[in-house]
Amino acid sequence: MNIRDIHWFKFASPQNFYTLAGRMWPWFAGLAALLAAVGLWISFFVAPVDAQQGQAYRIIFVHVPASQMAMFIYIVMAGWAGFGLAFNTRLSGMMASALAPTGALFAFLSLVTGAVWGKPMWGTWWVWDARLTSTLILLFLYLGFLALQSSIDDPRRADKACAVLALVGSVNVPIIYFSVKWWNTLHQGASVTMTKSAMASTMLAGMLIMLLAFWMYAIAVALVRVRNIILERERHTEWVKHAVE
């Protein structure tokens, strides 16, 4: 079958996407487990000790990917929510709702690992640094999205309200990213850019593999969660009654 012959828009239907997600999530989960195992092995047993930070730097192999995923998932969540708000599509709101808990988890993990890293580097667990503060705001935005979603009984009304919150909150993401350039902060700048890297090749490999592992995990969990959301919201339809029998 030619890929051009696939009718992609049919997967905008919750029923069709439910089936597709069920086929896809085990593959992403398997890739996440494999990549995480390889990435952690490289990060903690192969990558050399940092000349300035010693062994303490190894937290970045979790901290940096978690921070990047927290920001990226929020943008994707806001994109889904905005698409649903603009075109009134049911699946869009479901996908935004499915992504929010994983984004909140990564934002929390970013803050916790940042504190563990900051203690030996800065001598304190927390400072009101621009990047740390804006990341904390990101966590609150995720939690606010989840709280607003659960406080409105009508799912469609909840999707619309959450879409507005997500779109407004997306302004915070570039603030997080550019905070180390815009303000004088304790947080170090990027060690890796599109054109160069200040890290050893094994360090870079470990970080990139961990980032891919987090990507695969986020996709797998979102697909599993959206299947549950579809079943909950479509529970009165005939196809769901047959699916759960």
Secondary structure, DSSP 8 states (H G I E B T S, - for coil): --GGGS-GGGGGSHHHHHHHHHHHHHHHHHHHHHHHHHHHHIIIIIS--BTTTBGGGGGHHHHHHHHHHHHHHHHHHHHHHHHHHHH--HHHHHHHHHHHHHHHHHHHHHHHHHHHHHHHHHSSS----HHHHHHHHHHHHHHHHHHHHHH-SSHHHHHHHHHHHHHHHTTHHHHHHHHHHHS--SS---SB-SS-B-S-HHHHHHHHHHHHHHHHHHHHHHHHHHHHHHHHHTTTSHHHHHH--
